[in-house]
Amino acid sequence: MNEAMNTSEIGVQKPDSASAKLCHFINYFLVVC
């Protein structure tokens, strides 16, 4: 979960990576499922 938190922080700092952030979130969700 720490990695997800870091990704979220990076997404906030870099709005351009919103797509990448969403992709990582989806991948993380799929892995959890």
N, C-alpha and C positions, 0 to 999 in steps of 0.2 A: 504493500500500500504506500510505502514511502516513495517508490518510483512514480506512482500515480500522482502523488502530491507534488513532486518535483515537476512533473509534466504539466500539471495545472498551473504552477507558478510560472513556468516558461511560457505557457500559452498567454498568460496575463501580460507578461513583459513583451511578447511578440504577437501582436494581433494578426500578423500575416500568417502565423502558423495555426490559425484557428482550425483550418481543415485538418491539419496533421493532428492537432489536439483531439478533434472529434474522432478521427480514425483510431488513434491510440486508445481512446476511451471505449470505443466499440470493441476493439480487439481485446482489451482488458475484460470487458463485460462478457464476451464470448468465452474467454479463458476461464472466468469464474464459473460460468454455466457449465 
